[in-house]
């Protein structure tokens, strides 16, 4: 991302619910240290919107960002932490596929100026991924379908998320 100080790398922390493939972005930072990771974890256990509150397992890779303190905090909430073996990208296929898709369809095609533009692009992409993109692993269904017209005739409307970078076509109810 371009900033006043030149190019800066941002790290994005996200989680995927394996049952329905729903993705949630927890946060982004230029320096993902242990304090930031612990705060993102506490946010994920928030009582009202707690994404991890009813989960039994958290699968993580061997990145050093998942420190002992991070794993201990997750375990203290009653969630078993499963660390993948080294160099085993195939064991984390859903996360790897999401990263590949978001990079190819969004991030590699845009120049971001500031964190707000990255946050907006990621949130628009996640909405597209959940509501408009068929998933082969779900029998080509949508993660969270919006009530659609059952008609097979009518005018077609085109939505253009991410400023036209992506296209989605739907029938308009007559």
N, C-alpha and C positions, 0 to 999 in steps of 0.2 A: 504494500500500500504506500502511496505517496503521502508524505507529511512535510511539514516545514523543514524538517531535518533530513529529508531525502527518503529513500526507500526503507521501510520498516516491515519486518515479518510479524504477523499476528498469529497466535495460536488459538484455535477454537475448540472448546470442550463441548462435546455433544454425547447424548446417550440414545440408544435405540431399544425399543421394546421389541424383543424377538417375536412375540406372539402376533403382533399386527404390523410390525416394521415401522411404527411411528417414531419419528426422530424429534428430539427436542434439543435445542442449543441452550446450554447452561451459561456460557459466558465466553468472552474472548479477551486476550491480553497479549502484550508484547513480552512479558516475563512471567511464565507460568511457574512460579515458585510454590513451595509447600503451603504457605499462608493463603495464597489465592486458591489453590486446590481445595484446602480445607473449608474455605468460605463457600466455594461453589457446591461442595458436598453438603454443608449445612443448609444451603438454599434448596437443594434437591430433596431434603427431608422436611421442608416447611410443612406445617400442619394443613394449610389450606390448599396449596397447589403442589404439594409434595409428590414429585414424580417417582421417587423410590420408596415411598411409604409402604406399599403393599407388595413389594418384590422380595423374592427369596434369594436371588443370586445376582451378582454383578461380575461380568466377564471383562477382564482388562488384559492388555498386553503387558510387556515387561518394560515399558517406558519408565525412566527414573522419576517422571513426574508423579507416578502413583507410588508415593513414598510409604514408608512403614506407618507413619502417622495417618495418612489418608486411608490405608487399608484397615487400620485399627478403628478409625471413626466409622467406617462402613460396617465393620463387624460388630461394633457396639450397638448398632441399630438392628441387629438380628439378621443381617444379610451376609450370606457366605460369599467371599471374594474368591473368584476363580482366576488364577493367573495362567495365561496361555504359555505354552513352551516357547523358547526362543526361536525366532525366524519361522513362525508358523502362521503366515498370513491367511492361509485357507481355513484355519480354525476361527477366524474372525471375519468371515466372508461378507456378512451383512454390513458391517462397518466399513470394510474396504470398498464395497460396491457403492455405498453412499458417498464416500470420499471421492471415488473416481467420477461418479455422476455429477456431483456438485462442482468439481473442478472443471470437467469437460463442458458442461452445459452452462456454467455460470462464471466461476471465478477466473478461469483462464481467458475469458473473453472480455473482461472489464478491467478498467483502471480505477482503483478506489482512491478517493481523496478523503482521508479521515475515517475514523471508526464508525461513524454514523452511516456512511454509505455502505460499508461492509455489512453492518448489522441489518440494514434494510434489504440488501440483496439476499442475504441468507434467510431472513424471515420470509421474503417473497418466494424463494426457492422451496423452502419447507412447506409452505402452503400449496404450491404447485405439486410438490412431491406427494402430499397427502390427498389432495382433492382432485387432481387432474392427470396424474401419471399412473398408468397401469403398471402393476408389478407382477412379473412372471412367477415369482415365488408364491404369489397369492392367487394363482390361476387367472392372471391378467385382470384382477379386480383392483379397484381403488382402495386405498387405506381407509379413507373417511369420505365415502361418497356423499355428494350433495344431492338432495332430492331432484331428480331429473325428470323430464317429460318422457312418458312412455310412448309417445307418438313417433312414428318413423318418417313423418313428413312435416315440412314446415321450413321456415327460414333458418339459416345457419348463422350463428354469431361466433365471432373470433375474439378471444381474449388474448392479450399480449403481455404476459407477465415479464418483469425485468426490462421494461421499455422495448418490447418486441424481440428480445433475445430468444424467448420461448413463445410458442403458439399453442393455443388450446381451442378446439372447435366444439360447439355444442348446439343442439337443436333448441330453438326458442318455442316455448309452448304457444300453441295457436289460440 
